[in-house]
Amino acid sequence: MRQVLILILCLLCLVGCQSHSAKHNALPDGNKYATGFQITPTEEGLLVEVFQPYTKMLIREPLQRIGTMSAVQIGFIDALNANDKVVAVCNPELIFTPLKGTEINIGDAIQPNAEQILQANLDLLLAVHYGQINNAEVERLEKLGVPVLYINEWQETHPLARAEWIRVVGALVGQIEKADTIFQSIETQYLQLAQKAHDNNAIAPPSIMTGGNFRGTWYVPGGESYLAQIFKDANAAYPLYESEQTTSIPLTIEEVLYSFNEADVWIGASAYSLDELASMDEKHTWFAAYKNKRVYNWYKQQTETGANNFWERGVVYPNEILADLMAILNNDTTTHLHYASRLE
């Protein structure tokens, strides 16, 4: 079950799914990028509304007892120095950020433990909507009286839209102004990096590939996905930009070879070394990036249990992921990488 969950989290975080932004062009009031939520001041407090599926929470005073169902939620909470509000977590082995250590383990994110959640006496459970995978479980918790708010940042297709969900968490813990300040800093740094990447247009941009062969299928980001947007902002050549898909695209090895055989860089490989990558599938050695030893994973900040800060802090600070990609594409070996490691 844990391996299945890690795969689901990886696909959701890196690629994304059909998003609210794919259906609605107008942004909710107060948002610059995110389409999946709205925060409205009222006489009674802040009304936080999350779309698809719809949940809402009226915040009269800062919440004190929060349960989380994903590591990304911890990333937002940690950025606001509100870790003391977390009293219950799903899959603690997949959380990279150190917490108090007294949090109640409320089970698996796909099959949360209702009894433990009820005993936690939560002000709010931050849920994640995985469609039919866990929808019935979360609905059952709501019927039992557990206050639930979905945090569906993974449905956004722009990295800054995902990062902007820090405003939701800021509203919940009474730090909306601090959240806005943090987001503005992230946005400024991200846009400055993207501008720097595109200013360097004297040479053809390096090409990039990602993913790996999983049971005969190679999943790659669609051209309108979250990860493809970061590729664009890093000024990387990626042959599937024109696919206009926000979902991951399943390819055969023949299709991958056709599109990516000569790619300069391979990012996001699921191995720690070139030898391990080759042992997983000999076809991995056919690519130019492998032959030239320009293969990278996102495992620099990963624990033995699979907790990975790339899926936690990285979603909150996409400027750091963009900086990593720019250094990798430019073959810059002197710049500190936050999340990526080169396979040897």
N, C-alpha and C positions, 0 to 999 in steps of 0.2 A: 504493500500500500504506500509506503514512504517513497519508493522509487517512482510510482505512478504520480504521486503528488508533486514530486520535484519536476517531473516531465511537464505536468500541467502548468506549474508555476513558471517554468522556463519558457514555454510556448506563449503563455499569456503576457509575460513581462517583456520578452524580446520582440515579439511580433505583433501581438494585439489581435483583436477580433472586430467584428462589425461594430462600429462605434456610433454613439449618439450623433457625432459630428458628421457622419456619412448621410444622415437623414435630415439634419437641421443646419441651416447656414447661419442663423442668427445666434449670437452668444447671449447667454443669460446676463442680466444686469450685473455689473460689477466685475465680470470676468474678462480677462484679456485673451485667453486661449481655450480654457476648459469649457466643454459643453454639457458635462454630465451632472452639474450641480448648480444651485443658486442659494445665496445667502441674503436674506431680507431683514433689515431692522424693523421691528414692530414695537408697539408700546409695551408689550409683555416681555420682550427679549429678542434674541436673534433666531429667526426661523431658517433652519438648514433643510433644504430639499435636495434629494438625490433622485435622478431620473433613471429609468431602465434597469431594474424595476424601481418603481417609485417608493421611497420611504422619506419620512421627515422627522425632524426633532426640533422642538422649541427649547432654546437654551436661555433659561432665566438666570442661572448662575453657573459658574464653571463646574464641570463634572469631576467627581472625585474617584469613582470606581469604574474603570473601563476594562472591557475584555476585547482582545484582538484575535482575528482569525487569519492574519497574514503578516509576514515579515515586513512588507512594505509599510503597513500601518505603523509598525514600530519605528521605521525610518522617519516618518513624519513626526511622530511623538518625540523621538529623541532629538530631532532638529530643534524642537521647541523646549527642550530640557524639561519635559513633562513625564519622564519615565515613572515617577512616583505615582502617577495616576493609573498605571497598568497593574491590575490585580489578578488577571486571568489571561492565559494565552493558549492558542492551539499550536501544536507541533513545536514545543520549546526547543527541540534539537535543530530546528531550521531557522532559529533567530540568532543573528550574529551579534547584535548589540547587547552588551552586558546589562541585565536588569537586577532587581533587588535579590532575586533568587527565591523569593517567597510566593511567587505567582502560582495560582492554581492551574494545573494542567487540565484544560477542558477538551482534550482529545485531539482528533484529527480534523482538519479544516473541511474535509469532505463529509465526515461523519462525526460531528461534534457531540460531546457527552452532555446530554440535556441535564442529567442529575447534577453534575459538577457545576454547570453554568447556573442553575437555579440556586445552588448553595453559595455561589460567589456573590450573590446579592448585588448585581451590577446596576450602575446608573445607565449604562449603554453597552451593547455588544456591537463592535465594528465588524460587520459581516462582509463577505465577498460573494458575488453572484457568479457561480460557475454554470449557469443554466440548469438543466435537469440533473446535473451531477449532485448538487447539494441543495437545490431549491426547496424540496419537500422538507428537508431537515430544518432549514432556517424558518420556513413557514410554521413548522410545528413549535419551534421555540417562541415565535411571536404569539401563537395561540396560548402558550403556557404563561404569557405575561412578561416575557423578556423584551425590554426595549431594544430595537434593532435599527441600525442605520447602515446601509450598504456603502462601502468605500470601493468604488469601481473605477479607480484611476486607469486600470489596464484597458478600459474601453476607449480611451483617448488615443489618437494617432499621432499627436505631436508631443515631443518630449517636454516642452514647456507647459503643455496642457496637463500632462501627468503631474508635473511638479507643482502646478497651481493648486492641486488638491490639498496642499498644506494649509490653505485657507480654511478648508472644512474642519480640519483637526484643530486649527487655531481657534475657531469659533467654539468648538466643543470644550476646550480647556481654558477659555477666557483669555486667549492671547491672539486675537485676530489681527491686531495692529502689528505685533511682532511677526506673525506669519506673513503679512503683506510686505514687511521690510525684508525678510529673508527671501521671499520670492522675487522681489524687485532686484535684489543683488544677484540671484541666480540668473534671472533673465538678462541682466546687463552683461554678465560675464559670458553667458552662452552666445548672445548676439555678437559680442566683440570677437569671440573666437571664430564664429562662422564667417564674419566679415574678413578676418585675417586669412582664413582658409581660401576664400574666393578671391582675395586680392592677389594671391600668388598664382596667377594664371599664365605665367610665361611658358610653362610646359604642360603637356597633356596630363590630366589628373590620373593618379594611379588607380588601378582597378581592384575590386574587392570581392571576396566570396565569403560565405558564412555557413554554419551548420555542419552536418555530417550525415553519413548513411545510417539510418535507424530502421532495422528490419526490412531492408530493401527499398526504403523510401527516404528521400532527402528533402527536408522541409526548409524552405527559404522564405524570407520576408517578401510580401507583396509590395508593389511600388509605392503604395500610399500608406504603408505601415509605419509604426513608431520607429523601428530600427532603420528602415529605409530613409526616413527623414533625417536621422542622425548621419547616415552615409552621405546624403545630399549636402548637409551643412558642413561636413568635413571635406567636401569637394572630392568625393570618391566616385569613380566610374562604376556603375552597377547596372548590368544589362536588363534588369527587370523593373526599372523605374516606370516604364510605360505600361506596366500591367494594370495599374489603377485599382489594385486590390488592397484592402486593409487587412486581409487574412493571410495566414501562412499558405504557401503554395507547395503542394507535394510534387516532387519531381523524381523521375527515374534517374539512375546513374548515367544513362546515355544523355539525357537532357542536361544534367549538371555538367558533364564533360563538354558538351557543345557550348554551353554558356560561360563556363568558368575555368576551363582547362588552363588558360594562360593568365589567369588573375594574378596580380602582383602580390596580394596579401590575402591570407585566410584568417578570419577573425571568428572567435567563438567556437573553436574546436573543442570537442568533449574529451580531452585527454590531457595528461600532464607532461608527456614527452612525445617526441617523434616516433620512437620505437613503440610506445603504447598505441599511438594512432595507427601505425602500420599493422600492429597485431589485431586491432579491432576490425580492420578491413583492408586488404591489400590494395584495393582500388584507391584508398586515400593517398597512396604514394604516386599516383599517376599525375597529380596536379603540379603545375609549375611552382606554386607557393610552397608546396611540400619539398620539392627538389631544391628550391632556393633557401629553405629553412626560414621562411617568413610566415610562420604559423603561430597564432596566439590563442590562448584561452581567456576566459574571464574568471580564473580561479585564484588570482593573487590574494584575495581576502576571502578564503573559503576554509571552513573547518572540516574536520574528519567526518562529522555527522551530516555534512551537506549544507550547513548555513553559509550563505554567500552574501557579502555586503554589496555586491553588484546589484542584487535584486532588492536591496533594502535601502541603503544610503544612495545608491546609484540612481534610483528612480527619483529621489528627492533632488539630487544634484546632477542633472544630465550634463551640465557644463564640464564635470570631471570626466564623464564618459567621452564627450566630444574631444576634450584635450588628449585623452589616451589615443583616440582614433587618429587625430591629426599627427601626433608623434609617430605612430606606427606607420601611417601612410607615407610620411616623409623619411622613414627609416632613421629617425632621430633616436639614438641610443643613449643620449645624455639626459633627456627629460624624464623625470619621475613619472611612472605609470601608477595610477590609482588602483585599477581593477584588472588590468590585462597582464599576462605573463607570456613571454616568448618560449615556445617549446624547443628544447635542446635534444 
